[in-house]
Amino acid sequence: MSKTQDERGRATRKGQPFLDEPEAKPFWAALREHRLTAQRCSVCKRIFYFPPQAHCAGCLAADYEWVTLSGKGKVYSFVTYHRPWHPAYQDKVPYNVSLVDLDEGARLVSNVVDCPPDDVRIGMPVEVVFEDLADYTLPKFRPVKSA
C-alpha cells in the first residue's frame, strides 16, 4: 500500500475538477477572479445548470453567453456526511454537500461553510464565497447574515 492509496486501493488524494473541458474553461477562469458565472441561452434566455454544457437543455440551441451571477440563493437540499465517502475527506467530517438554487435560476452542487453542518436547512439564504486552491478556485456558500 502506497501513501496515495488506502487499504482498499482507493486514491487518498482528492481529485480535481476537469479544468480543460472547452465548455467549462470560462467558468473556472471567472472563479479565479472571484466571479460566479453561468451560461445563458441566447435564444430562450434560460440559465444553464452546472456543469457547463454545449447546448441549452430547454431549446437545444448551441448559442449562449456567459453572465455574472449575484451569488445569492437558497439551499434546495443537502446531506451531511458523518463518515467520509472517500479517504481524502477523513479530516473534513462532518461536512455537508448542498444543492444551492441561485436567484438567477441555476442550481449548483457545493458546500455551506461558516456554519455547523447541523445548522444547514432547506430554504436557508446563502451567498457565495470563494476557496482559492493552488490550481483552481471553488465556489462555496455561507449563510446570509441577518441585517
N, C-alpha and C positions, 0 to 999 in steps of 0.2 A: 504494500500500500504506500503510495507516494503522498507528499504533503498536499497535493492538489486533488486527492481522491479520498472519499470516506471508506468505511469498511465494506460498503456495498458497491464500490467502484464508481460512485457518482462524483461529479466535479464538485469541489468545495468552494470554488470561487464563483461569484455572481457573474452571469453573462452580461453582455452589454447590448443595447438595442442595435438594430440594423440601421446604422447611420448613413449608409451609402445607397439605400434604395432611392431611385430617382424621385418618386413622389414625396418621399419623406425628408429629403435634404433641406428644403426651405423651412420646414417645421423645426428641425434640430438647430439650424442656423439662427432662427429667431429666438429660440430658447437661450442660446448663448448670450444674446443681447437682452435677456430678461423680458422677452415679449412672448405672450401666448398667442398663437395664431391657429387658424383653421382654413380649410378650403371652402369657398363659397361658389356654388354653381352660377355661371354667368347667364344661364338660360332661366332656371326656375328659382334662383336665389336661395336655395336650400344650403344650410351649413352642413358640411360633411362631418361625420363622426370620425374618431380616431380608430385605426391608423389611416394615414393619408392614402388616397385611392386615385386611380387613373380616370374613373368615371363617377358621375353623380348617381347615387343609389336611387334617387327619385325619378329622374327623367333619362338617365343613362348618357347624358351629354358629357363630352370629354373636355369642355371648355370651362375653366374655373379660374378664380383669382384667390390669392392669399389675403386674408383680412386679420387685423389685430383684434383680439377679443378683450373684454373687460377683465376677465379672470375671476369674475364673481359668479357664484352659482349655489346649488344646494346638493347635499348628499342624497342621492337617489336610493342607494343600497350600499351595504358594506358587510364585511366579515372580519372578525378579529381572530387572528391566529395566536394560539397559546402554545402550540408546538410548531417548530419551523417546518415548512413544507420541503425545505432544501437545507443542507448543512451550512451553506453560506449565510443563512439567516438566523443561525443559532443565537447570536448575541443581540438579536433585534426583538425577540418575543417578550411580551405580547406586542403585536403590531396589527394594524388594520389595512385592508385593501378595500378601497371605496370606489364606487361609481359616482361621479360628480356630473350633474346636469348643469351646464353653463347657461347663463342668462340668454345667450345668443342662440341656443338650441343644440349645441354639440354636447356629446357625452364623452367623458374621459375616465379611464381607469387610473387611479393614483392612490395616494395615502393622505389621510388627515393627520397633520403633525401639530405640535404645540398644544396637545390635548391628550389626556389619558385615553387609551383605547376604549375603556368602559363608558366614556362620556360622549362618544360619537353617536349621533342619532340621525335617523332618516328625516330629511327636511331641514337639517342644520345648515344655516347660511355659512358659506365658506368663501375664501378668497385665495388666489394663487400666491405661492411663494416659490422661490427657485433654489434648487440644490445644485450647486456647481461641483462637478466631479472633474477628474483630470481631463477626460476627453469629450465630455458632453454635460449638458445641464438637464435636470429632470424637473418637471412641474409637480409641485406638491401643493396641498391646500391646508389652510388653518382656519379655525372658526373666526367669523367676523365678530369683532368686539362690539358690544352694545354701546350706543352713543350716550 
